[in-house]
Amino acid sequence: MKHWFKILAIFNLGLILNCGDVPTCIPTESNLVKIAFLDDEGKSKPLTFTLRALDREDLFLDYTDTTLSKLVLPLNGSSNTTTFVIDHDAISDTLGLSYDVVAQLISPECGLEIALSELDTTSTTFENLRILENIIHEDVNTNIEITL
């Protein structure tokens, strides 16, 4: 019995030491742009809206008459632009975003990861919009501020 216990202990030790060679295929990048709505004093402002993405109307079924002060929206990683229509207060505002799409090899086992950077506006009907961070990453708190 002691013999099997030693073999099992050595086998488990081998597994633990071998874990360092196994790549972790956890994505580190994000395709989510974070938009904050502010009032004239720079404070968070809740907004009741309905959201649409042009050419992808089915994407935001959950954002119908929704009230939020911050939006987290997916960008299209297979394109370098995404355009959103935000209907609020009897107004339809458009926000067209452009970005660079770069495929990065994590490891041969994990494959490619898409990184988005150089966020910019292609068009917008929002009068007061400011890009705070042009890199799309999970650690970024807010990419865009819109003062209403």
DSSP file (Angstrom, degrees, kcal/mol; ACC not computed):
  #  RESIDUE AA STRUCTURE BP1 BP2  ACC     N-H-->O    O-->H-N    N-H-->O    O-->H-N    TCO  KAPPA ALPHA  PHI   PSI    X-CA   Y-CA   Z-CA
    1    1 A M     >        0   0    0      0, 0.0     4,-1.8     0, 0.0     5,-0.1   0.000 360.0 360.0 360.0 -42.5    0.0    0.0    0.0
    2    2 A K  H  >  +     0   0    0      1,-0.2     4,-2.1     2,-0.2     5,-0.2   0.855 360.0  59.0 -62.4 -34.0    2.8    2.4    0.9
    3    3 A H  H  > S+     0   0    0      1,-0.2     4,-1.9     2,-0.2    -1,-0.2   0.917 106.6  45.6 -61.4 -45.2    4.4    1.6   -2.5
    4    4 A W  H  > S+     0   0    0      1,-0.2     4,-2.6     2,-0.2    -1,-0.2   0.855 109.5  55.7 -67.5 -35.6    1.3    2.8   -4.4
    5    5 A F  H  X S+     0   0    0     -4,-1.8     4,-2.3     2,-0.2    -1,-0.2   0.914 108.3  47.9 -63.5 -42.2    1.1    5.9   -2.3
    6    6 A K  H  X S+     0   0    0     -4,-2.1     4,-2.4     2,-0.2    -2,-0.2   0.906 112.3  49.0 -64.7 -42.1    4.7    6.9   -3.2
    7    7 A I  H  X S+     0   0    0     -4,-1.9     4,-2.4     1,-0.2    -2,-0.2   0.920 112.5  48.1 -63.5 -43.4    4.0    6.3   -6.9
    8    8 A L  H  X S+     0   0    0     -4,-2.6     4,-2.4     2,-0.2    -2,-0.2   0.892 111.5  50.4 -64.2 -40.5    0.8    8.4   -6.7
    9    9 A A  H  X S+     0   0    0     -4,-2.3     4,-2.2     2,-0.2    -2,-0.2   0.908 112.0  46.9 -64.6 -42.9    2.7   11.2   -4.9
   10   10 A I  H  X S+     0   0    0     -4,-2.4     4,-2.1     2,-0.2    -2,-0.2   0.898 111.9  51.3 -65.9 -40.4    5.5   11.2   -7.5
   11   11 A F  H  X S+     0   0    0     -4,-2.4     4,-1.9     2,-0.2    -2,-0.2   0.923 111.4  47.1 -61.7 -46.1    2.9   11.2  -10.3
   12   12 A N  H  X S+     0   0    0     -4,-2.4     4,-2.3     1,-0.2    -2,-0.2   0.884 110.1  52.9 -64.5 -38.9    1.0   14.2   -8.8
   13   13 A L  H  X S+     0   0    0     -4,-2.2     4,-2.4     1,-0.2    -1,-0.2   0.902 107.8  51.9 -62.3 -40.6    4.3   16.1   -8.3
   14   14 A G  H  X S+     0   0    0     -4,-2.1     4,-1.7     1,-0.2    -2,-0.2   0.885 109.2  50.0 -62.2 -39.3    5.1   15.5  -11.9
   15   15 A L  H  X S+     0   0    0     -4,-1.9     4,-0.9     2,-0.2    -2,-0.2   0.914 111.0  48.8 -65.4 -42.7    1.7   16.9  -12.9
   16   16 A I  H >< S+     0   0    0     -4,-2.3     3,-0.7     1,-0.2     4,-0.3   0.925 114.0  45.0 -64.7 -44.9    2.2   20.0  -10.7
   17   17 A L  H >< S+     0   0    0     -4,-2.4     3,-0.7     1,-0.2    -1,-0.2   0.809 110.4  55.6 -69.0 -29.2    5.7   20.7  -12.1
   18   18 A N  H >< S+     0   0    0     -4,-1.7     3,-1.7     1,-0.2     4,-0.5   0.659  85.0  82.8 -78.0 -16.9    4.5   20.1  -15.7
   19   19 A C  G X< S+     0   0    0     -4,-0.9     3,-1.1    -3,-0.7    -1,-0.2   0.779  78.6  68.5 -61.2 -26.4    1.7   22.7  -15.4
   20   20 A G  G <  S+     0   0    0     -3,-0.7    -1,-0.3    -4,-0.3    -2,-0.1   0.756  95.9  54.6 -64.5 -23.8    4.2   25.5  -16.2
   21   21 A D  G <  S+     0   0    0     -3,-1.7    -1,-0.2    -4,-0.2    -2,-0.2   0.636  87.9  90.6 -84.4 -14.6    4.6   24.2  -19.8
   22   22 A V  S <  S-     0   0    0     -3,-1.1     2,-0.1    -4,-0.5     0, 0.0  -0.720  80.5-127.7 -86.2 122.0    0.9   24.3  -20.5
   23   23 A P        -     0   0    0      0, 0.0     2,-0.7     0, 0.0    -2,-0.1  -0.383  13.5-127.8 -69.3 145.4   -0.1   27.7  -22.0
   24   24 A T        -     0   0    0      1,-0.1     2,-0.7     2,-0.1    86,-0.1  -0.849  16.8-161.3 -92.6 116.2   -2.9   29.6  -20.4
   25   25 A C        +     0   0    0     -2,-0.7    -1,-0.1    84,-0.1    82,-0.0  -0.299  40.1 137.1 -95.3  49.1   -5.3   30.4  -23.1
   26   26 A I        -     0   0    0     -2,-0.7    -2,-0.1     1,-0.0    84,-0.0  -0.859  57.9-119.0 -96.6 123.0   -7.1   33.2  -21.2
   27   27 A P        -     0   0    0      0, 0.0    -2,-0.0     0, 0.0    86,-0.0  -0.344  26.8-175.3 -62.4 138.0   -7.8   36.2  -23.4
   28   28 A T        +     0   0    0      2,-0.0   110,-0.5    -2,-0.0     2,-0.2   0.552  62.7  71.3-107.3 -13.6   -6.1   39.4  -22.1
   29   29 A E  B     -A  137   0A   0    108,-0.1     2,-0.3   109,-0.1   108,-0.2  -0.467  65.9-151.9 -97.7 172.3   -7.6   41.8  -24.6
   30   30 A S        -     0   0    0    106,-0.7    86,-0.5    -2,-0.2   106,-0.1  -0.956  20.6-155.1-140.8 155.9  -11.2   43.0  -24.9
   31   31 A N        +     0   0    0     -2,-0.3    44,-3.2    84,-0.1     2,-0.6   0.110  63.4 114.2-113.4  19.1  -13.4   44.2  -27.7
   32   32 A L  E     -B   74   0B   0     42,-0.2     2,-0.4    40,-0.0   105,-0.2  -0.815  51.0-158.0-100.9 119.8  -15.6   46.3  -25.3
   33   33 A V  E     -B   73   0B   0     40,-3.0    40,-2.7    -2,-0.6     2,-0.6  -0.785  13.7-144.1 -91.7 137.6  -15.6   50.1  -25.6
   34   34 A K  E     -B   72   0B   0     -2,-0.4   110,-2.3    38,-0.2   109,-2.3  -0.910  16.8-173.2-111.9 120.6  -16.7   51.8  -22.4
   35   35 A I  E     -Bc  71 144B   0     36,-3.0    36,-3.2    -2,-0.6     2,-0.4  -0.947   5.1-162.2-118.9 127.2  -18.8   55.0  -22.7
   36   36 A A  E     -Bc  70 145B   0    108,-2.9   110,-2.9    -2,-0.5     2,-0.5  -0.897   9.6-145.2-109.8 137.9  -19.8   57.2  -19.7
   37   37 A F  E     - c   0 146B   0     32,-2.9     8,-2.7    -2,-0.4     2,-0.3  -0.880  23.4-175.9-100.8 131.6  -22.6   59.7  -19.8
   38   38 A L  E     -Dc  44 147B   0    108,-2.8   110,-2.8    -2,-0.5     6,-0.2  -0.873  20.4-130.5-125.8 155.9  -22.1   63.0  -17.9
   39   39 A D    >   -     0   0    0      4,-2.6     3,-1.9    -2,-0.3     6,-0.1  -0.328  48.8 -83.7 -89.9-176.2  -24.0   66.1  -17.0
   40   40 A D  T 3  S+     0   0    0      1,-0.3   107,-0.0     2,-0.1    -1,-0.0   0.715 129.8  55.4 -63.6 -21.0  -22.7   69.6  -17.4
   41   41 A E  T 3  S-     0   0    0      2,-0.1    -1,-0.3     3,-0.0     3,-0.1   0.391 120.0-106.7 -92.7   3.3  -21.0   69.4  -14.0
   42   42 A G  S <  S+     0   0    0     -3,-1.9     2,-0.3     1,-0.3    -2,-0.1   0.603  76.3 134.5  83.5  11.9  -19.0   66.3  -15.0
   43   43 A K        -     0   0    0      1,-0.1    -4,-2.6     0, 0.0    -1,-0.3  -0.658  68.1 -86.5 -94.7 152.8  -21.1   64.0  -12.8
   44   44 A S  B     -D   38   0B   0     -2,-0.3    -6,-0.3    -6,-0.2    -1,-0.1  -0.298  45.3-161.0 -56.3 131.7  -22.5   60.6  -13.9
   45   45 A K        -     0   0    0     -8,-2.7    -8,-0.1    24,-0.3     2,-0.1  -0.961  12.6-134.6-124.3 116.4  -25.9   61.1  -15.7
   46   46 A P        -     0   0    0      0, 0.0     2,-0.4     0, 0.0    23,-0.3  -0.435  24.0-163.8 -65.2 141.0  -28.3   58.2  -16.2
   47   47 A L  E     -F   68   0C   0     21,-2.7    21,-2.0    -2,-0.1     2,-0.6  -0.996  14.9-145.1-131.4 130.0  -29.8   58.1  -19.7
   48   48 A T  E     +F   67   0C   0     -2,-0.4    41,-0.5    19,-0.2     2,-0.3  -0.855  43.7 145.8 -93.8 125.6  -32.8   56.2  -20.8
   49   49 A F  E     -F   66   0C   0     17,-2.7    17,-2.6    -2,-0.6     2,-0.4  -0.922  48.6-130.1-151.4 168.1  -32.2   54.9  -24.3
   50   50 A T  E     -G   87   0D   0     37,-1.9    37,-2.9    -2,-0.3     2,-0.4  -0.992  32.2-149.5-124.2 136.6  -32.6   52.3  -27.0
   51   51 A L  E     +G   86   0D   0     12,-2.4     2,-0.3    -2,-0.4    35,-0.2  -0.873  18.1 174.5-116.3 139.1  -29.5   51.1  -28.7
   52   52 A R  E     -G   85   0D   0     33,-2.4    33,-3.3    -2,-0.4     2,-0.5  -0.987  20.2-147.6-135.2 147.9  -28.9   49.8  -32.3
   53   53 A A  E >   -G   84   0D   0      3,-0.4     3,-2.4    -2,-0.3    31,-0.2  -0.978  34.0-113.9-111.8 124.7  -25.7   48.9  -34.1
   54   54 A L  T 3  S+     0   0    0     29,-2.3    29,-0.3    -2,-0.5    -2,-0.0  -0.321 101.4  10.3 -60.1 137.0  -25.9   49.6  -37.8
   55   55 A D  T 3  S+     0   0    0      1,-0.0    -1,-0.3     3,-0.0     3,-0.1   0.453 127.8  64.4  70.6   3.7  -25.8   46.4  -39.9
   56   56 A R    X   +     0   0    0     -3,-2.4     3,-2.0     1,-0.1    -3,-0.4  -0.266  54.4 151.5-146.6  52.7  -26.2   44.4  -36.6
   57   57 A E  G >  S+     0   0    0      1,-0.3     3,-0.7     2,-0.2    -3,-0.1   0.770  71.0  60.1 -60.3 -27.8  -29.7   45.4  -35.3
   58   58 A D  G >  S+     0   0    0      1,-0.2     3,-0.7     2,-0.1    -1,-0.3   0.537  84.7  83.0 -78.1  -4.5  -30.2   42.1  -33.6
   59   59 A L  G <  S+     0   0    0     -3,-2.0     3,-0.2     1,-0.2    -1,-0.2   0.783  92.4  40.7 -72.6 -28.5  -27.1   42.7  -31.4
   60   60 A F  G X   +     0   0    0     -3,-0.7     3,-1.3    -4,-0.3    -9,-0.3  -0.313  60.1 136.8-123.0  50.1  -28.7   44.8  -28.7
   61   61 A L  T <  S+     0   0    0     -3,-0.7     3,-0.2     1,-0.3    -1,-0.2   0.791  75.4  58.6 -63.5 -26.8  -32.1   43.4  -27.9
   62   62 A D  T 3  S+     0   0    0     -3,-0.2     2,-0.6     1,-0.2    -1,-0.3   0.587  91.1  72.8 -79.7 -10.6  -31.5   43.9  -24.2
   63   63 A Y    <   +     0   0    0     -3,-1.3   -12,-2.4   -12,-0.2     2,-0.5  -0.478  62.2 127.3-104.3  61.0  -30.9   47.7  -24.6
   64   64 A T  S    S-     0   0    0     -2,-0.6   -14,-0.2    -3,-0.2    -3,-0.0  -0.977  89.0 -15.1-117.4 120.3  -34.5   48.8  -25.2
   65   65 A D  S    S+     0   0    0     -2,-0.5     2,-0.3     1,-0.2   -15,-0.2   0.930  96.8 160.0  50.0  51.0  -35.7   51.6  -22.9
   66   66 A T  E     -F   49   0C   0    -17,-2.6   -17,-2.7    -3,-0.2     2,-0.6  -0.791  34.5-145.3-102.6 143.2  -32.8   50.9  -20.7
   67   67 A T  E     +F   48   0C   0     -2,-0.3     2,-0.3   -19,-0.3   -19,-0.2  -0.947  36.1 141.7-114.2 118.1  -31.5   53.5  -18.1
   68   68 A L  E     -F   47   0C   0    -21,-2.0   -21,-2.7    -2,-0.6     3,-0.1  -0.969  44.4-151.6-145.7 157.5  -27.7   53.5  -17.5
   69   69 A S  S    S+     0   0    0     -2,-0.3   -32,-2.9   -23,-0.3     2,-0.4   0.468  90.4  39.6-105.6  -7.6  -25.0   56.1  -16.9
   70   70 A K  E     -B   36   0B   0    -34,-0.2     2,-0.4   -23,-0.1    -1,-0.3  -0.991  68.7-158.5-143.5 133.7  -22.3   53.9  -18.5
   71   71 A L  E     -B   35   0B   0    -36,-3.2   -36,-3.0    -2,-0.4     2,-0.5  -0.879   5.0-163.8-110.1 142.1  -22.4   51.7  -21.6
   72   72 A V  E     -B   34   0B   0     -2,-0.4   -38,-0.2   -38,-0.2   -40,-0.0  -0.956  23.1-179.7-123.6 109.5  -20.1   48.8  -22.3
   73   73 A L  E     -B   33   0B   0    -40,-2.7   -40,-3.0    -2,-0.5     2,-0.3  -0.887  26.3-121.7-119.6 139.3  -20.5   47.9  -26.0
   74   74 A P  E     -B   32   0B   0      0, 0.0     2,-0.3     0, 0.0   -42,-0.2  -0.595  22.6-145.7 -78.6 135.3  -18.8   45.3  -28.2
   75   75 A L        -     0   0    0    -44,-3.2     2,-0.9    -2,-0.3     7,-0.1  -0.711  27.5-104.7 -93.6 151.7  -16.9   46.5  -31.2
   76   76 A N    >   -     0   0    0     -2,-0.3     3,-1.3     1,-0.2     5,-0.2  -0.677  29.9-168.2 -80.4 107.3  -16.8   44.4  -34.4
   77   77 A G  T 3  S+     0   0    0     -2,-0.9    -1,-0.2     1,-0.3    38,-0.1   0.609  83.8  62.3 -73.5 -12.4  -13.4   42.7  -34.4
   78   78 A S  T 3  S+     0   0    0      3,-0.1     2,-0.3    -3,-0.0    -1,-0.3   0.363 110.5  40.9 -92.8   5.9  -13.8   41.6  -38.0
   79   79 A S  S <  S-     0   0    0     -3,-1.3     3,-0.0    21,-0.0    -4,-0.0  -0.902  76.2-130.6-139.7 167.1  -14.1   45.2  -39.2
   80   80 A N  S    S+     0   0    0     -2,-0.3    19,-2.0    18,-0.0     2,-0.3   0.241  89.2  52.2-106.5  14.1  -12.2   48.4  -38.3
   81   81 A T  E     - H   0  98D   0     17,-0.2     2,-0.3    -5,-0.2    17,-0.2  -0.994  53.6-178.8-143.7 150.9  -15.4   50.4  -37.8
   82   82 A T  E     - H   0  97D   0     15,-2.1    15,-3.1    -2,-0.3     2,-0.5  -0.973  11.3-158.5-144.7 136.5  -18.6   50.1  -35.8
   83   83 A T  E     - H   0  96D   0    -29,-0.3   -29,-2.3    -2,-0.3     2,-0.3  -0.972   7.6-167.7-121.4 129.8  -21.5   52.5  -35.8
   84   84 A F  E     -GH  53  95D   0     11,-2.7    11,-2.8    -2,-0.5     2,-0.5  -0.867  10.9-152.7-113.8 147.1  -24.1   52.8  -33.0
   85   85 A V  E     -GH  52  94D   0    -33,-3.3   -33,-2.4    -2,-0.3     2,-0.6  -0.989  11.0-166.6-117.4 123.3  -27.4   54.6  -32.9
   86   86 A I  E     -GH  51  93D   0      7,-3.1     7,-2.6    -2,-0.5     2,-0.6  -0.935   4.1-160.1-114.8 109.8  -28.5   55.7  -29.5
   87   87 A D  E     +GH  50  92D   0    -37,-2.9   -37,-1.9    -2,-0.6     2,-0.3  -0.805  29.2 146.3 -91.2 121.3  -32.2   56.8  -29.3
   88   88 A H  E >   + H   0  91D   0      3,-2.9     3,-2.5    -2,-0.6   -39,-0.2  -0.990  57.7   4.6-154.0 147.1  -32.9   59.0  -26.2
   89   89 A D  T 3  S-     0   0    0    -41,-0.5     3,-0.1    -2,-0.3    -1,-0.1   0.831 129.0 -55.8  47.7  42.8  -35.1   61.9  -25.3
   90   90 A A  T 3  S+     0   0    0      1,-0.2     2,-0.4    -3,-0.0    -1,-0.3   0.717 119.1 111.2  62.8  23.2  -36.8   61.8  -28.7
   91   91 A I  E <   -H   88   0D   0     -3,-2.5    -3,-2.9     2,-0.0     2,-0.6  -0.957  59.0-149.1-124.7 143.7  -33.4   62.2  -30.4
   92   92 A S  E     -H   87   0D   0     -2,-0.4     2,-0.4    -5,-0.2    -5,-0.2  -0.939  20.9-172.2-111.4 108.3  -31.4   59.7  -32.4
   93   93 A D  E     -H   86   0D   0     -7,-2.6    -7,-3.1    -2,-0.6     2,-0.4  -0.788   9.6-147.8 -99.8 144.5  -27.7   60.2  -31.9
   94   94 A T  E     -H   85   0D   0     -2,-0.4    31,-2.1    -9,-0.2    32,-0.6  -0.895  10.6-171.2-113.0 140.7  -25.1   58.4  -34.0
   95   95 A L  E     -HI  84 124D   0    -11,-2.8   -11,-2.7    -2,-0.4     2,-0.5  -0.911   4.5-172.0-132.8 105.2  -21.6   57.3  -32.8
   96   96 A G  E     -HI  83 123D   0     27,-3.7    26,-2.6    -2,-0.4    27,-1.1  -0.865   9.6-169.4 -98.8 125.5  -19.3   56.0  -35.5
   97   97 A L  E     -HI  82 121D   0    -15,-3.1   -15,-2.1    -2,-0.5     2,-0.3  -0.908   8.6-167.9-118.1 142.1  -16.1   54.5  -34.2
   98   98 A S  E     +HI  81 120D   0     22,-2.9    22,-2.3    -2,-0.4     2,-0.3  -0.897  14.6 162.7-121.7 157.1  -12.9   53.4  -35.9
   99   99 A Y  E     -     0   0D   0    -19,-2.0     2,-0.4    -2,-0.3    19,-0.2  -0.977  39.2-100.9-165.6 157.4  -10.0   51.4  -34.5
  100  100 A D  E     - I   0 117D   0     17,-3.2    17,-1.8    -2,-0.3     2,-0.5  -0.720  29.9-151.2 -86.4 138.5   -7.0   49.4  -35.6
  101  101 A V  E     + I   0 116D   0     -2,-0.4     2,-0.4    15,-0.2    15,-0.2  -0.958  17.4 179.0-113.4 120.3   -7.5   45.6  -35.5
  102  102 A V  E     - I   0 115D   0     13,-2.7    13,-3.1    -2,-0.5     2,-0.5  -0.983  20.6-143.7-126.2 127.1   -4.3   43.6  -34.8
  103  103 A A  E     - I   0 114D   0     -2,-0.4     2,-0.4    11,-0.2    11,-0.2  -0.773  20.5-167.8 -88.1 128.7   -4.1   39.8  -34.6
  104  104 A Q  E     - I   0 113D   0      9,-3.4     9,-2.9    -2,-0.5     2,-0.7  -0.956  20.3-128.8-119.9 135.7   -1.6   38.7  -32.0
  105  105 A L  E     - I   0 112D   0     -2,-0.4     7,-0.2     7,-0.2    -2,-0.0  -0.743  21.1-177.1 -83.3 115.6   -0.3   35.1  -31.5
  106  106 A I  E     -     0   0D   0      5,-2.3    -1,-0.2    -2,-0.7     6,-0.1   0.957  68.5 -44.6 -73.5 -54.1   -0.7   34.1  -27.9
  107  107 A S  E  >  - I   0 111D   0      4,-0.8     4,-2.7   -84,-0.1    -1,-0.4  -0.934  56.6 -98.5-166.3 162.8    0.9   30.7  -28.5
  108  108 A P  T  4 S+     0   0    0      0, 0.0     4,-0.1     0, 0.0    -2,-0.0   0.849 124.4  49.8 -59.4 -32.5    0.6   27.9  -31.1
  109  109 A E  T  4 S+     0   0    0      1,-0.2   -84,-0.1     2,-0.1   -87,-0.0   0.847 117.4  38.3 -74.5 -33.4   -1.8   26.0  -28.8
  110  110 A C  T  4 S-     0   0    0      1,-0.2     2,-0.2    -3,-0.2    -1,-0.2   0.765  96.2-153.6 -90.8 -28.0   -4.0   29.0  -28.0
  111  111 A G  E  <  -I  107   0D   0     -4,-2.7    -5,-2.3     2,-0.0    -4,-0.8  -0.550  39.8 -16.4  89.6-156.3   -4.1   30.7  -31.4
  112  112 A L  E     -I  105   0D   0     -7,-0.2     2,-0.4    -2,-0.2    -7,-0.2  -0.553  47.6-160.3 -92.5 151.5   -4.7   34.3  -32.2
  113  113 A E  E     -I  104   0D   0     -9,-2.9    -9,-3.4    -2,-0.2     2,-0.5  -0.985  19.1-130.2-125.9 140.0   -6.1   37.1  -30.1
  114  114 A I  E     -I  103   0D   0     -2,-0.4     2,-0.4   -11,-0.2   -11,-0.2  -0.788  20.5-166.7 -94.2 129.2   -7.5   40.3  -31.5
  115  115 A A  E     -I  102   0D   0    -13,-3.1   -13,-2.7    -2,-0.5     2,-0.4  -0.949   4.3-156.8-114.6 136.1   -6.3   43.5  -30.1
  116  116 A L  E     +IJ 101 136D   0     20,-0.6    20,-1.9   -86,-0.5     2,-0.3  -0.936  24.9 149.8-114.3 133.3   -8.1   46.8  -30.8
  117  117 A S  E     +I  100   0D   0    -17,-1.8   -17,-3.2    -2,-0.4    18,-0.2  -0.866  40.8  56.2-148.4-179.6   -6.4   50.2  -30.5
  118  118 A E  E     -     0   0D   0     -2,-0.3    17,-0.2   -19,-0.2    -1,-0.1   0.882  68.3-166.1  55.3  44.5   -6.3   53.7  -31.9
  119  119 A L  E     +     0   0D   0     15,-2.9     2,-0.3   -20,-0.1   -20,-0.2  -0.370  19.3 154.4 -60.9 133.7  -10.0   54.3  -31.1
  120  120 A D  E     -I   98   0D   0    -22,-2.3   -22,-2.9    -2,-0.1     2,-0.4  -0.952  43.2-101.0-152.3 167.7  -11.3   57.4  -32.8
  121  121 A T  E     -I   97   0D   0     -2,-0.3   -24,-0.3   -24,-0.2     3,-0.1  -0.806  20.2-175.7 -96.0 137.9  -14.7   58.7  -34.1
  122  122 A T  E    S-     0   0D   0    -26,-2.6     2,-0.3     1,-0.5   -25,-0.2   0.742  78.2 -15.3 -93.8 -33.3  -15.5   58.6  -37.7
  123  123 A S  E     +I   96   0D   0    -27,-1.1   -27,-3.7     0, 0.0    -1,-0.5  -0.958  65.3 173.7-163.5 152.0  -18.7   60.5  -37.2
  124  124 A T  E     -I   95   0D   0     -2,-0.3   -29,-0.2   -29,-0.2     5,-0.0  -0.961  28.2-157.7-160.8 147.5  -21.0   61.5  -34.3
  125  125 A T        +     0   0    0    -31,-2.1     2,-0.3    -2,-0.3   -30,-0.1   0.385  66.5 110.0-103.5  -0.3  -24.0   63.7  -33.7
  126  126 A F        -     0   0    0    -32,-0.6     3,-0.3     1,-0.1    22,-0.1  -0.623  60.9-151.6 -72.5 131.2  -23.1   64.1  -30.0
  127  127 A E  S    S+     0   0    0     -2,-0.3     2,-0.5     1,-0.2    -1,-0.1   0.819  83.7  37.6 -75.9 -31.6  -22.0   67.7  -29.4
  128  128 A N  S    S+     0   0    0     19,-0.5    19,-2.5     2,-0.0     2,-0.4  -0.813  73.8 148.1-129.0  92.1  -19.7   67.0  -26.5
  129  129 A L  E     -E  146   0B   0     -2,-0.5     2,-0.4    -3,-0.3    17,-0.2  -0.973  19.4-174.1-126.5 136.7  -17.7   63.8  -26.8
  130  130 A R  E     -E  145   0B   0     15,-2.7    15,-2.8    -2,-0.4     2,-0.7  -0.994  19.3-141.5-135.3 129.0  -14.2   63.2  -25.5
  131  131 A I  E     +E  144   0B   0     -2,-0.4    13,-0.3    13,-0.2     3,-0.2  -0.803  21.8 175.0 -87.7 118.2  -12.0   60.1  -26.0
  132  132 A L  S    S+     0   0    0     11,-2.9     2,-0.4    -2,-0.7    12,-0.2   0.832  71.5  17.9 -89.9 -37.7  -10.1   59.5  -22.8
  133  133 A E        -     0   0    0     10,-1.4    -1,-0.3     1,-0.1     7,-0.0  -0.977  57.0-167.4-140.7 120.6   -8.4   56.2  -23.7
  134  134 A N        +     0   0    0     -2,-0.4   -15,-2.9    -3,-0.2     2,-0.5   0.382  66.5  88.0 -93.8   6.1   -7.9   55.1  -27.3
  135  135 A I  S    S-     0   0    0    -18,-0.2     2,-0.8   -17,-0.2   -18,-0.2  -0.891  71.9-140.1-103.0 132.7   -6.8   51.5  -26.4
  136  136 A I  B     +J  116   0D   0    -20,-1.9  -106,-0.7    -2,-0.5   -20,-0.6  -0.828  45.7 140.4 -93.1 109.9   -9.6   48.9  -25.9
  137  137 A H  B >   -A   29   0A   0     -2,-0.8     3,-1.5  -105,-0.2  -108,-0.1  -0.992  62.1-117.4-151.2 150.6   -8.5   46.8  -23.0
  138  138 A E  T 3  S+     0   0    0   -110,-0.5  -109,-0.1    -2,-0.3    -1,-0.1   0.756 112.8  58.2 -63.3 -24.1  -10.2   45.2  -20.0
  139  139 A D  T 3  S+     0   0    0     -3,-0.0     2,-0.3     2,-0.0    -1,-0.3   0.604  82.3 100.9 -82.0 -11.5   -8.2   47.3  -17.6
  140  140 A V    <   -     0   0    0     -3,-1.5     3,-0.2     1,-0.2    -3,-0.0  -0.595  55.9-163.5 -76.9 131.3   -9.5   50.6  -19.1
  141  141 A N  S    S+     0   0    0     -2,-0.3     2,-0.4     1,-0.3    -1,-0.2   0.919  73.2   6.1 -81.4 -46.5  -12.3   52.1  -17.0
  142  142 A T        +     0   0    0      1,-0.1    -1,-0.3   -72,-0.0  -107,-0.2  -0.985  49.9 177.8-142.7 128.2  -13.7   54.6  -19.5
  143  143 A N  S    S+     0   0    0   -109,-2.3   -11,-2.9    -2,-0.4   -10,-1.4   0.834  76.4  24.9 -90.0 -41.9  -12.8   55.1  -23.2
  144  144 A I  E     -cE  35 131B   0   -110,-2.3  -108,-2.9   -13,-0.3     2,-0.5  -0.976  59.7-159.7-132.5 136.3  -15.3   57.8  -24.1
  145  145 A E  E     -cE  36 130B   0    -15,-2.8   -15,-2.7    -2,-0.4     2,-0.5  -0.963   8.9-168.7-111.2 133.0  -17.1   60.5  -22.1
  146  146 A I  E     -cE  37 129B   0   -110,-2.9  -108,-2.8    -2,-0.5     2,-0.5  -0.984   8.6-153.7-121.7 120.2  -20.3   62.0  -23.6
  147  147 A T  E      c   38   0B   0    -19,-2.5   -19,-0.5    -2,-0.5  -108,-0.2  -0.822 360.0 360.0 -94.7 127.0  -21.7   65.2  -21.9
  148  148 A L              0   0    0   -110,-2.8  -109,-0.2    -2,-0.5    -1,-0.1   0.388 360.0 360.0-108.1 360.0  -25.4   65.6  -22.4
